[in-house]
Amino acid sequence: MLDMITGTPCLNCEDFAADARYGNFCSKECHREYEGFEEMTKAEVHDLYFADGRKLGMGVAEAITFADDAVRMFF
């Protein structure tokens, strides 16, 4: 689980380390509270998480699964 911590501050609360499972946020709740997230489409969320997965060094198949899981988690 600790390998999922990115070391960057959460975009919403800035108090905790961002967690790779939630993009640049520390938790699912912070992600939902973030301004503008409500207006994102499923495709935009998928693209955001695909890019994050690739930045974390995932292969294409892993990054797609990561992004698909994010869409299911938030919608």
mmCIF file of the N, C-alpha and C atoms, coordinates in Angstrom:
data_MODEL
# 
_entry.id   MODEL 
# 
loop_
_atom_site.group_PDB 
_atom_site.id 
_atom_site.type_symbol 
_atom_site.label_atom_id 
_atom_site.label_alt_id 
_atom_site.label_comp_id 
_atom_site.label_asym_id 
_atom_site.label_entity_id 
_atom_site.label_seq_id 
_atom_site.pdbx_PDB_ins_code 
_atom_site.Cartn_x 
_atom_site.Cartn_y 
_atom_site.Cartn_z 
_atom_site.occupancy 
_atom_site.B_iso_or_equiv 
_atom_site.pdbx_formal_charge 
_atom_site.auth_seq_id 
_atom_site.auth_comp_id 
_atom_site.auth_asym_id 
_atom_site.auth_atom_id 
_atom_site.pdbx_PDB_model_num 
ATOM 1   N N  . MET A 1 1  ? 0.812   -1.185 0.000   1.00 0.00 ? 1  MET A N  1 
ATOM 2   C CA . MET A 1 1  ? 0.000   0.000  0.000   1.00 0.00 ? 1  MET A CA 1 
ATOM 3   C C  . MET A 1 1  ? 0.866   1.264  0.000   1.00 0.00 ? 1  MET A C  1 
ATOM 4   N N  . LEU A 1 2  ? 1.971   1.230  0.726   1.00 0.00 ? 2  LEU A N  1 
ATOM 5   C CA . LEU A 1 2  ? 2.814   2.410  0.783   1.00 0.00 ? 2  LEU A CA 1 
ATOM 6   C C  . LEU A 1 2  ? 3.424   2.759  -0.564  1.00 0.00 ? 2  LEU A C  1 
ATOM 7   N N  . ASP A 1 3  ? 3.541   1.783  -1.453  1.00 0.00 ? 3  ASP A N  1 
ATOM 8   C CA . ASP A 1 3  ? 4.096   2.075  -2.768  1.00 0.00 ? 3  ASP A CA 1 
ATOM 9   C C  . ASP A 1 3  ? 3.148   2.916  -3.614  1.00 0.00 ? 3  ASP A C  1 
ATOM 10  N N  . MET A 1 4  ? 1.909   3.076  -3.170  1.00 0.00 ? 4  MET A N  1 
ATOM 11  C CA . MET A 1 4  ? 0.940   3.877  -3.913  1.00 0.00 ? 4  MET A CA 1 
ATOM 12  C C  . MET A 1 4  ? 1.056   5.372  -3.573  1.00 0.00 ? 4  MET A C  1 
ATOM 13  N N  . ILE A 1 5  ? 1.753   5.726  -2.474  1.00 0.00 ? 5  ILE A N  1 
ATOM 14  C CA . ILE A 1 5  ? 1.914   7.124  -2.093  1.00 0.00 ? 5  ILE A CA 1 
ATOM 15  C C  . ILE A 1 5  ? 2.892   7.778  -3.066  1.00 0.00 ? 5  ILE A C  1 
ATOM 16  N N  . THR A 1 6  ? 2.475   8.908  -3.647  1.00 0.00 ? 6  THR A N  1 
ATOM 17  C CA . THR A 1 6  ? 3.298   9.548  -4.671  1.00 0.00 ? 6  THR A CA 1 
ATOM 18  C C  . THR A 1 6  ? 4.267   10.570 -4.103  1.00 0.00 ? 6  THR A C  1 
ATOM 19  N N  . GLY A 1 7  ? 4.016   11.052 -2.884  1.00 0.00 ? 7  GLY A N  1 
ATOM 20  C CA . GLY A 1 7  ? 4.883   12.058 -2.288  1.00 0.00 ? 7  GLY A CA 1 
ATOM 21  C C  . GLY A 1 7  ? 4.520   13.478 -2.668  1.00 0.00 ? 7  GLY A C  1 
ATOM 22  N N  . THR A 1 8  ? 3.505   13.649 -3.497  1.00 0.00 ? 8  THR A N  1 
ATOM 23  C CA . THR A 1 8  ? 3.056   14.989 -3.859  1.00 0.00 ? 8  THR A CA 1 
ATOM 24  C C  . THR A 1 8  ? 1.844   15.354 -3.015  1.00 0.00 ? 8  THR A C  1 
ATOM 25  N N  . PRO A 1 9  ? 1.612   16.650 -2.774  1.00 0.00 ? 9  PRO A N  1 
ATOM 26  C CA . PRO A 1 9  ? 0.457   17.034 -1.958  1.00 0.00 ? 9  PRO A CA 1 
ATOM 27  C C  . PRO A 1 9  ? -0.858  16.818 -2.702  1.00 0.00 ? 9  PRO A C  1 
ATOM 28  N N  . CYS A 1 10 ? -1.884  16.533 -1.943  1.00 0.00 ? 10 CYS A N  1 
ATOM 29  C CA . CYS A 1 10 ? -3.235  16.372 -2.493  1.00 0.00 ? 10 CYS A CA 1 
ATOM 30  C C  . CYS A 1 10 ? -3.677  17.696 -3.106  1.00 0.00 ? 10 CYS A C  1 
ATOM 31  N N  . LEU A 1 11 ? -4.300  17.661 -4.273  1.00 0.00 ? 11 LEU A N  1 
ATOM 32  C CA . LEU A 1 11 ? -4.758  18.886 -4.930  1.00 0.00 ? 11 LEU A CA 1 
ATOM 33  C C  . LEU A 1 11 ? -5.905  19.556 -4.186  1.00 0.00 ? 11 LEU A C  1 
ATOM 34  N N  . ASN A 1 12 ? -6.623  18.803 -3.372  1.00 0.00 ? 12 ASN A N  1 
ATOM 35  C CA . ASN A 1 12 ? -7.774  19.364 -2.674  1.00 0.00 ? 12 ASN A CA 1 
ATOM 36  C C  . ASN A 1 12 ? -7.400  19.904 -1.298  1.00 0.00 ? 12 ASN A C  1 
ATOM 37  N N  . CYS A 1 13 ? -6.886  19.066 -0.424  1.00 0.00 ? 13 CYS A N  1 
ATOM 38  C CA . CYS A 1 13 ? -6.629  19.487 0.958   1.00 0.00 ? 13 CYS A CA 1 
ATOM 39  C C  . CYS A 1 13 ? -5.179  19.871 1.218   1.00 0.00 ? 13 CYS A C  1 
ATOM 40  N N  . GLU A 1 14 ? -4.257  19.414 0.399   1.00 0.00 ? 14 GLU A N  1 
ATOM 41  C CA . GLU A 1 14 ? -2.824  19.698 0.490   1.00 0.00 ? 14 GLU A CA 1 
ATOM 42  C C  . GLU A 1 14 ? -2.193  19.254 1.806   1.00 0.00 ? 14 GLU A C  1 
ATOM 43  N N  . ASP A 1 15 ? -2.920  18.476 2.621   1.00 0.00 ? 15 ASP A N  1 
ATOM 44  C CA . ASP A 1 15 ? -2.400  18.056 3.915   1.00 0.00 ? 15 ASP A CA 1 
ATOM 45  C C  . ASP A 1 15 ? -1.746  16.685 3.891   1.00 0.00 ? 15 ASP A C  1 
ATOM 46  N N  . PHE A 1 16 ? -2.117  15.857 2.947   1.00 0.00 ? 16 PHE A N  1 
ATOM 47  C CA . PHE A 1 16 ? -1.634  14.480 2.929   1.00 0.00 ? 16 PHE A CA 1 
ATOM 48  C C  . PHE A 1 16 ? -0.940  14.179 1.608   1.00 0.00 ? 16 PHE A C  1 
ATOM 49  N N  . ALA A 1 17 ? -0.149  13.146 1.606   1.00 0.00 ? 17 ALA A N  1 
ATOM 50  C CA . ALA A 1 17 ? 0.495   12.719 0.364   1.00 0.00 ? 17 ALA A CA 1 
ATOM 51  C C  . ALA A 1 17 ? -0.557  12.162 -0.585  1.00 0.00 ? 17 ALA A C  1 
ATOM 52  N N  . ALA A 1 18 ? -0.446  12.512 -1.839  1.00 0.00 ? 18 ALA A N  1 
ATOM 53  C CA . ALA A 1 18 ? -1.379  11.992 -2.840  1.00 0.00 ? 18 ALA A CA 1 
ATOM 54  C C  . ALA A 1 18 ? -1.179  10.485 -2.984  1.00 0.00 ? 18 ALA A C  1 
ATOM 55  N N  . ASP A 1 19 ? -2.247  9.800  -3.297  1.00 0.00 ? 19 ASP A N  1 
ATOM 56  C CA . ASP A 1 19 ? -2.244  8.346  -3.439  1.00 0.00 ? 19 ASP A CA 1 
ATOM 57  C C  . ASP A 1 19 ? -2.436  8.025  -4.917  1.00 0.00 ? 19 ASP A C  1 
ATOM 58  N N  . ALA A 1 20 ? -1.605  7.185  -5.478  1.00 0.00 ? 20 ALA A N  1 
ATOM 59  C CA . ALA A 1 20 ? -1.662  6.874  -6.911  1.00 0.00 ? 20 ALA A CA 1 
ATOM 60  C C  . ALA A 1 20 ? -3.014  6.315  -7.327  1.00 0.00 ? 20 ALA A C  1 
ATOM 61  N N  . ARG A 1 21 ? -3.723  5.659  -6.417  1.00 0.00 ? 21 ARG A N  1 
ATOM 62  C CA . ARG A 1 21 ? -5.034  5.111  -6.763  1.00 0.00 ? 21 ARG A CA 1 
ATOM 63  C C  . ARG A 1 21 ? -6.061  6.202  -7.025  1.00 0.00 ? 21 ARG A C  1 
ATOM 64  N N  . TYR A 1 22 ? -5.817  7.408  -6.519  1.00 0.00 ? 22 TYR A N  1 
ATOM 65  C CA . TYR A 1 22 ? -6.765  8.508  -6.673  1.00 0.00 ? 22 TYR A CA 1 
ATOM 66  C C  . TYR A 1 22 ? -6.174  9.653  -7.483  1.00 0.00 ? 22 TYR A C  1 
ATOM 67  N N  . GLY A 1 23 ? -5.201  9.393  -8.300  1.00 0.00 ? 23 GLY A N  1 
ATOM 68  C CA . GLY A 1 23 ? -4.584  10.445 -9.096  1.00 0.00 ? 23 GLY A CA 1 
ATOM 69  C C  . GLY A 1 23 ? -3.775  11.360 -8.199  1.00 0.00 ? 23 GLY A C  1 
ATOM 70  N N  . ASN A 1 24 ? -4.051  12.633 -8.220  1.00 0.00 ? 24 ASN A N  1 
ATOM 71  C CA . ASN A 1 24 ? -3.304  13.598 -7.409  1.00 0.00 ? 24 ASN A CA 1 
ATOM 72  C C  . ASN A 1 24 ? -4.060  13.983 -6.146  1.00 0.00 ? 24 ASN A C  1 
ATOM 73  N N  . PHE A 1 25 ? -4.807  13.048 -5.597  1.00 0.00 ? 25 PHE A N  1 
ATOM 74  C CA . PHE A 1 25 ? -5.598  13.295 -4.395  1.00 0.00 ? 25 PHE A CA 1 
ATOM 75  C C  . PHE A 1 25 ? -5.256  12.262 -3.334  1.00 0.00 ? 25 PHE A C  1 
ATOM 76  N N  . CYS A 1 26 ? -5.502  12.601 -2.055  1.00 0.00 ? 26 CYS A N  1 
ATOM 77  C CA . CYS A 1 26 ? -5.162  11.673 -0.976  1.00 0.00 ? 26 CYS A CA 1 
ATOM 78  C C  . CYS A 1 26 ? -6.255  10.641 -0.735  1.00 0.00 ? 26 CYS A C  1 
ATOM 79  N N  . SER A 1 27 ? -7.473  10.934 -1.172  1.00 0.00 ? 27 SER A N  1 
ATOM 80  C CA . SER A 1 27 ? -8.571  10.002 -0.933  1.00 0.00 ? 27 SER A CA 1 
ATOM 81  C C  . SER A 1 27 ? -9.668  10.186 -1.972  1.00 0.00 ? 27 SER A C  1 
ATOM 82  N N  . LYS A 1 28 ? -10.569 9.233  -2.007  1.00 0.00 ? 28 LYS A N  1 
ATOM 83  C CA . LYS A 1 28 ? -11.720 9.289  -2.908  1.00 0.00 ? 28 LYS A CA 1 
ATOM 84  C C  . LYS A 1 28 ? -12.576 10.520 -2.593  1.00 0.00 ? 28 LYS A C  1 
ATOM 85  N N  . GLU A 1 29 ? -12.730 10.823 -1.297  1.00 0.00 ? 29 GLU A N  1 
ATOM 86  C CA . GLU A 1 29 ? -13.543 11.966 -0.882  1.00 0.00 ? 29 GLU A CA 1 
ATOM 87  C C  . GLU A 1 29 ? -12.940 13.283 -1.373  1.00 0.00 ? 29 GLU A C  1 
ATOM 88  N N  . CYS A 1 30 ? -11.626 13.430 -1.228  1.00 0.00 ? 30 CYS A N  1 
ATOM 89  C CA . CYS A 1 30 ? -10.972 14.652 -1.704  1.00 0.00 ? 30 CYS A CA 1 
ATOM 90  C C  . CYS A 1 30 ? -11.123 14.789 -3.214  1.00 0.00 ? 30 CYS A C  1 
ATOM 91  N N  . HIS A 1 31 ? -11.039 13.683 -3.927  1.00 0.00 ? 31 HIS A N  1 
ATOM 92  C CA . HIS A 1 31 ? -11.185 13.731 -5.378  1.00 0.00 ? 31 HIS A CA 1 
ATOM 93  C C  . HIS A 1 31 ? -12.573 14.239 -5.755  1.00 0.00 ? 31 HIS A C  1 
ATOM 94  N N  . ARG A 1 32 ? -13.591 13.736 -5.066  1.00 0.00 ? 32 ARG A N  1 
ATOM 95  C CA . ARG A 1 32 ? -14.964 14.156 -5.367  1.00 0.00 ? 32 ARG A CA 1 
ATOM 96  C C  . ARG A 1 32 ? -15.213 15.608 -5.005  1.00 0.00 ? 32 ARG A C  1 
ATOM 97  N N  . GLU A 1 33 ? -14.559 16.096 -3.950  1.00 0.00 ? 33 GLU A N  1 
ATOM 98  C CA . GLU A 1 33 ? -14.754 17.478 -3.512  1.00 0.00 ? 33 GLU A CA 1 
ATOM 99  C C  . GLU A 1 33 ? -14.033 18.484 -4.398  1.00 0.00 ? 33 GLU A C  1 
ATOM 100 N N  . TYR A 1 34 ? -13.031 18.022 -5.112  1.00 0.00 ? 34 TYR A N  1 
ATOM 101 C CA . TYR A 1 34 ? -12.197 18.930 -5.893  1.00 0.00 ? 34 TYR A CA 1 
ATOM 102 C C  . TYR A 1 34 ? -13.028 19.706 -6.911  1.00 0.00 ? 34 TYR A C  1 
ATOM 103 N N  . GLU A 1 35 ? -12.803 21.001 -6.949  1.00 0.00 ? 35 GLU A N  1 
ATOM 104 C CA . GLU A 1 35 ? -13.558 21.869 -7.850  1.00 0.00 ? 35 GLU A CA 1 
ATOM 105 C C  . GLU A 1 35 ? -13.379 21.441 -9.302  1.00 0.00 ? 35 GLU A C  1 
ATOM 106 N N  . GLY A 1 36 ? -14.461 21.280 -10.001 1.00 0.00 ? 36 GLY A N  1 
ATOM 107 C CA . GLY A 1 36 ? -14.418 20.921 -11.407 1.00 0.00 ? 36 GLY A CA 1 
ATOM 108 C C  . GLY A 1 36 ? -14.539 19.438 -11.678 1.00 0.00 ? 36 GLY A C  1 
ATOM 109 N N  . PHE A 1 37 ? -14.283 18.593 -10.672 1.00 0.00 ? 37 PHE A N  1 
ATOM 110 C CA . PHE A 1 37 ? -14.353 17.155 -10.909 1.00 0.00 ? 37 PHE A CA 1 
ATOM 111 C C  . PHE A 1 37 ? -15.757 16.731 -11.303 1.00 0.00 ? 37 PHE A C  1 
ATOM 112 N N  . GLU A 1 38 ? -16.760 17.338 -10.668 1.00 0.00 ? 38 GLU A N  1 
ATOM 113 C CA . GLU A 1 38 ? -18.150 16.968 -10.943 1.00 0.00 ? 38 GLU A CA 1 
ATOM 114 C C  . GLU A 1 38 ? -18.493 17.148 -12.421 1.00 0.00 ? 38 GLU A C  1 
ATOM 115 N N  . GLU A 1 39 ? -17.829 18.094 -13.067 1.00 0.00 ? 39 GLU A N  1 
ATOM 116 C CA . GLU A 1 39 ? -18.149 18.394 -14.458 1.00 0.00 ? 39 GLU A CA 1 
ATOM 117 C C  . GLU A 1 39 ? -17.369 17.540 -15.453 1.00 0.00 ? 39 GLU A C  1 
ATOM 118 N N  . MET A 1 40 ? -16.443 16.730 -14.962 1.00 0.00 ? 40 MET A N  1 
ATOM 119 C CA . MET A 1 40 ? -15.654 15.898 -15.867 1.00 0.00 ? 40 MET A CA 1 
ATOM 120 C C  . MET A 1 40 ? -16.492 14.742 -16.401 1.00 0.00 ? 40 MET A C  1 
ATOM 121 N N  . THR A 1 41 ? -16.256 14.400 -17.640 1.00 0.00 ? 41 THR A N  1 
ATOM 122 C CA . THR A 1 41 ? -16.937 13.249 -18.226 1.00 0.00 ? 41 THR A CA 1 
ATOM 123 C C  . THR A 1 41 ? -16.155 11.983 -17.895 1.00 0.00 ? 41 THR A C  1 
ATOM 124 N N  . LYS A 1 42 ? -16.776 10.850 -18.120 1.00 0.00 ? 42 LYS A N  1 
ATOM 125 C CA . LYS A 1 42 ? -16.094 9.572  -17.893 1.00 0.00 ? 42 LYS A CA 1 
ATOM 126 C C  . LYS A 1 42 ? -14.849 9.459  -18.767 1.00 0.00 ? 42 LYS A C  1 
ATOM 127 N N  . ALA A 1 43 ? -14.936 9.942  -19.998 1.00 0.00 ? 43 ALA A N  1 
ATOM 128 C CA . ALA A 1 43 ? -13.786 9.874  -20.908 1.00 0.00 ? 43 ALA A CA 1 
ATOM 129 C C  . ALA A 1 43 ? -12.631 10.729 -20.393 1.00 0.00 ? 43 ALA A C  1 
ATOM 130 N N  . GLU A 1 44 ? -12.943 11.910 -19.847 1.00 0.00 ? 44 GLU A N  1 
ATOM 131 C CA . GLU A 1 44 ? -11.892 12.780 -19.311 1.00 0.00 ? 44 GLU A CA 1 
ATOM 132 C C  . GLU A 1 44 ? -11.223 12.149 -18.096 1.00 0.00 ? 44 GLU A C  1 
ATOM 133 N N  . VAL A 1 45 ? -12.029 11.539 -17.227 1.00 0.00 ? 45 VAL A N  1 
ATOM 134 C CA . VAL A 1 45 ? -11.475 10.859 -16.056 1.00 0.00 ? 45 VAL A CA 1 
ATOM 135 C C  . VAL A 1 45 ? -10.597 9.699  -16.506 1.00 0.00 ? 45 VAL A C  1 
ATOM 136 N N  . HIS A 1 46 ? -11.067 8.934  -17.487 1.00 0.00 ? 46 HIS A N  1 
ATOM 137 C CA . HIS A 1 46 ? -10.292 7.804  -18.005 1.00 0.00 ? 46 HIS A CA 1 
ATOM 138 C C  . HIS A 1 46 ? -8.951  8.291  -18.552 1.00 0.00 ? 46 HIS A C  1 
ATOM 139 N N  . ASP A 1 47 ? -8.971  9.350  -19.354 1.00 0.00 ? 47 ASP A N  1 
ATOM 140 C CA . ASP A 1 47 ? -7.739  9.875  -19.946 1.00 0.00 ? 47 ASP A CA 1 
ATOM 141 C C  . ASP A 1 47 ? -6.770  10.372 -18.875 1.00 0.00 ? 47 ASP A C  1 
ATOM 142 N N  . LEU A 1 48 ? -7.303  11.034 -17.842 1.00 0.00 ? 48 LEU A N  1 
ATOM 143 C CA . LEU A 1 48 ? -6.475  11.535 -16.746 1.00 0.00 ? 48 LEU A CA 1 
ATOM 144 C C  . LEU A 1 48 ? -5.780  10.387 -16.028 1.00 0.00 ? 48 LEU A C  1 
ATOM 145 N N  . TYR A 1 49 ? -6.527  9.350  -15.700 1.00 0.00 ? 49 TYR A N  1 
ATOM 146 C CA . TYR A 1 49 ? -5.951  8.223  -14.979 1.00 0.00 ? 49 TYR A CA 1 
ATOM 147 C C  . TYR A 1 49 ? -5.048  7.367  -15.862 1.00 0.00 ? 49 TYR A C  1 
ATOM 148 N N  . PHE A 1 50 ? -5.343  7.282  -17.148 1.00 0.00 ? 50 PHE A N  1 
ATOM 149 C CA . PHE A 1 50 ? -4.444  6.563  -18.053 1.00 0.00 ? 50 PHE A CA 1 
ATOM 150 C C  . PHE A 1 50 ? -3.080  7.249  -18.052 1.00 0.00 ? 50 PHE A C  1 
ATOM 151 N N  . ALA A 1 51 ? -3.096  8.584  -18.158 1.00 0.00 ? 51 ALA A N  1 
ATOM 152 C CA . ALA A 1 51 ? -1.837  9.343  -18.147 1.00 0.00 ? 51 ALA A CA 1 
ATOM 153 C C  . ALA A 1 51 ? -1.110  9.154  -16.823 1.00 0.00 ? 51 ALA A C  1 
ATOM 154 N N  . ASP A 1 52 ? -1.846  9.166  -15.706 1.00 0.00 ? 52 ASP A N  1 
ATOM 155 C CA . ASP A 1 52 ? -1.227  8.953  -14.393 1.00 0.00 ? 52 ASP A CA 1 
ATOM 156 C C  . ASP A 1 52 ? -0.614  7.557  -14.302 1.00 0.00 ? 52 ASP A C  1 
ATOM 157 N N  . GLY A 1 53 ? -1.307  6.563  -14.821 1.00 0.00 ? 53 GLY A N  1 
ATOM 158 C CA . GLY A 1 53 ? -0.783  5.202  -14.802 1.00 0.00 ? 53 GLY A CA 1 
ATOM 159 C C  . GLY A 1 53 ? 0.505   5.087  -15.588 1.00 0.00 ? 53 GLY A C  1 
ATOM 160 N N  . ARG A 1 54 ? 0.553   5.750  -16.728 1.00 0.00 ? 54 ARG A N  1 
ATOM 161 C CA . ARG A 1 54 ? 1.766   5.716  -17.551 1.00 0.00 ? 54 ARG A CA 1 
ATOM 162 C C  . ARG A 1 54 ? 2.916   6.422  -16.829 1.00 0.00 ? 54 ARG A C  1 
ATOM 163 N N  . LYS A 1 55 ? 2.605   7.525  -16.116 1.00 0.00 ? 55 LYS A N  1 
ATOM 164 C CA . LYS A 1 55 ? 3.645   8.235  -15.363 1.00 0.00 ? 55 LYS A CA 1 
ATOM 165 C C  . LYS A 1 55 ? 4.207   7.363  -14.249 1.00 0.00 ? 55 LYS A C  1 
ATOM 166 N N  . LEU A 1 56 ? 3.388   6.472  -13.717 1.00 0.00 ? 56 LEU A N  1 
ATOM 167 C CA . LEU A 1 56 ? 3.825   5.573  -12.652 1.00 0.00 ? 56 LEU A CA 1 
ATOM 168 C C  . LEU A 1 56 ? 4.604   4.376  -13.198 1.00 0.00 ? 56 LEU A C  1 
ATOM 169 N N  . GLY A 1 57 ? 4.812   4.349  -14.515 1.00 0.00 ? 57 GLY A N  1 
ATOM 170 C CA . GLY A 1 57 ? 5.608   3.292  -15.115 1.00 0.00 ? 57 GLY A CA 1 
ATOM 171 C C  . GLY A 1 57 ? 4.821   2.042  -15.463 1.00 0.00 ? 57 GLY A C  1 
ATOM 172 N N  . MET A 1 58 ? 3.514   2.144  -15.503 1.00 0.00 ? 58 MET A N  1 
ATOM 173 C CA . MET A 1 58 ? 2.692   0.989  -15.867 1.00 0.00 ? 58 MET A CA 1 
ATOM 174 C C  . MET A 1 58 ? 2.753   0.772  -17.371 1.00 0.00 ? 58 MET A C  1 
ATOM 175 N N  . GLY A 1 59 ? 2.593   -0.469 -17.772 1.00 0.00 ? 59 GLY A N  1 
ATOM 176 C CA . GLY A 1 59 ? 2.458   -0.779 -19.182 1.00 0.00 ? 59 GLY A CA 1 
ATOM 177 C C  . GLY A 1 59 ? 1.082   -0.332 -19.662 1.00 0.00 ? 59 GLY A C  1 
ATOM 178 N N  . VAL A 1 60 ? 0.849   -0.389 -20.951 1.00 0.00 ? 60 VAL A N  1 
ATOM 179 C CA . VAL A 1 60 ? -0.420  0.073  -21.514 1.00 0.00 ? 60 VAL A CA 1 
ATOM 180 C C  . VAL A 1 60 ? -1.604  -0.688 -20.919 1.00 0.00 ? 60 VAL A C  1 
ATOM 181 N N  . ALA A 1 61 ? -1.525  -2.009 -20.855 1.00 0.00 ? 61 ALA A N  1 
ATOM 182 C CA . ALA A 1 61 ? -2.639  -2.808 -20.329 1.00 0.00 ? 61 ALA A CA 1 
ATOM 183 C C  . ALA A 1 61 ? -2.914  -2.476 -18.863 1.00 0.00 ? 61 ALA A C  1 
ATOM 184 N N  . GLU A 1 62 ? -1.847  -2.315 -18.065 1.00 0.00 ? 62 GLU A N  1 
ATOM 185 C CA . GLU A 1 62 ? -2.023  -1.965 -16.653 1.00 0.00 ? 62 GLU A CA 1 
ATOM 186 C C  . GLU A 1 62 ? -2.638  -0.584 -16.512 1.00 0.00 ? 62 GLU A C  1 
ATOM 187 N N  . ALA A 1 63 ? -2.169  0.374  -17.313 1.00 0.00 ? 63 ALA A N  1 
ATOM 188 C CA . ALA A 1 63 ? -2.675  1.744  -17.234 1.00 0.00 ? 63 ALA A CA 1 
ATOM 189 C C  . ALA A 1 63 ? -4.139  1.813  -17.651 1.00 0.00 ? 63 ALA A C  1 
ATOM 190 N N  . ILE A 1 64 ? -4.529  1.023  -18.653 1.00 0.00 ? 64 ILE A N  1 
ATOM 191 C CA . ILE A 1 64 ? -5.935  0.982  -19.070 1.00 0.00 ? 64 ILE A CA 1 
ATOM 192 C C  . ILE A 1 64 ? -6.793  0.424  -17.943 1.00 0.00 ? 64 ILE A C  1 
ATOM 193 N N  . THR A 1 65 ? -6.348  -0.651 -17.308 1.00 0.00 ? 65 THR A N  1 
ATOM 194 C CA . THR A 1 65 ? -7.086  -1.238 -16.188 1.00 0.00 ? 65 THR A CA 1 
ATOM 195 C C  . THR A 1 65 ? -7.187  -0.244 -15.043 1.00 0.00 ? 65 THR A C  1 
ATOM 196 N N  . PHE A 1 66 ? -6.100  0.445  -14.743 1.00 0.00 ? 66 PHE A N  1 
ATOM 197 C CA . PHE A 1 66 ? -6.054  1.470  -13.698 1.00 0.00 ? 66 PHE A CA 1 
ATOM 198 C C  . PHE A 1 66 ? -7.089  2.557  -13.990 1.00 0.00 ? 66 PHE A C  1 
ATOM 199 N N  . ALA A 1 67 ? -7.130  3.021  -15.239 1.00 0.00 ? 67 ALA A N  1 
ATOM 200 C CA . ALA A 1 67 ? -8.071  4.063  -15.638 1.00 0.00 ? 67 ALA A CA 1 
ATOM 201 C C  . ALA A 1 67 ? -9.513  3.555  -15.604 1.00 0.00 ? 67 ALA A C  1 
ATOM 202 N N  . ASP A 1 68 ? -9.741  2.339  -16.064 1.00 0.00 ? 68 ASP A N  1 
ATOM 203 C CA . ASP A 1 68 ? -11.088 1.756  -16.026 1.00 0.00 ? 68 ASP A CA 1 
ATOM 204 C C  . ASP A 1 68 ? -11.589 1.643  -14.589 1.00 0.00 ? 68 ASP A C  1 
ATOM 205 N N  . ASP A 1 69 ? -10.703 1.228  -13.684 1.00 0.00 ? 69 ASP A N  1 
ATOM 206 C CA . ASP A 1 69 ? -11.070 1.119  -12.268 1.00 0.00 ? 69 ASP A CA 1 
ATOM 207 C C  . ASP A 1 69 ? -11.425 2.484  -11.689 1.00 0.00 ? 69 ASP A C  1 
ATOM 208 N N  . ALA A 1 70 ? -10.691 3.514  -12.085 1.00 0.00 ? 70 ALA A N  1 
ATOM 209 C CA . ALA A 1 70 ? -10.968 4.867  -11.598 1.00 0.00 ? 70 ALA A CA 1 
ATOM 210 C C  . ALA A 1 70 ? -12.346 5.337  -12.046 1.00 0.00 ? 70 ALA A C  1 
ATOM 211 N N  . VAL A 1 71 ? -12.695 5.062  -13.285 1.00 0.00 ? 71 VAL A N  1 
ATOM 212 C CA . VAL A 1 71 ? -14.013 5.466  -13.785 1.00 0.00 ? 71 VAL A CA 1 
ATOM 213 C C  . VAL A 1 71 ? -15.112 4.757  -12.998 1.00 0.00 ? 71 VAL A C  1 
ATOM 214 N N  . ARG A 1 72 ? -14.932 3.455  -12.758 1.00 0.00 ? 72 ARG A N  1 
ATOM 215 C CA . ARG A 1 72 ? -15.933 2.710  -11.978 1.00 0.00 ? 72 ARG A CA 1 
ATOM 216 C C  . ARG A 1 72 ? -16.033 3.238  -10.547 1.00 0.00 ? 72 ARG A C  1 
ATOM 217 N N  . MET A 1 73 ? -14.907 3.658  -9.990  1.00 0.00 ? 73 MET A N  1 
ATOM 218 C CA . MET A 1 73 ? -14.874 4.123  -8.613  1.00 0.00 ? 73 MET A CA 1 
ATOM 219 C C  . MET A 1 73 ? -15.627 5.448  -8.447  1.00 0.00 ? 73 MET A C  1 
ATOM 220 N N  . PHE A 1 74 ? -15.520 6.320  -9.425  1.00 0.00 ? 74 PHE A N  1 
ATOM 221 C CA . PHE A 1 74 ? -16.057 7.662  -9.267  1.00 0.00 ? 74 PHE A CA 1 
ATOM 222 C C  . PHE A 1 74 ? -17.399 7.909  -9.946  1.00 0.00 ? 74 PHE A C  1 
ATOM 223 N N  . PHE A 1 75 ? -17.883 6.961  -10.734 1.00 0.00 ? 75 PHE A N  1 
ATOM 224 C CA . PHE A 1 75 ? -19.167 7.202  -11.407 1.00 0.00 ? 75 PHE A CA 1 
ATOM 225 C C  . PHE A 1 75 ? -20.173 6.141  -11.076 1.00 0.00 ? 75 PHE A C  1 
# 
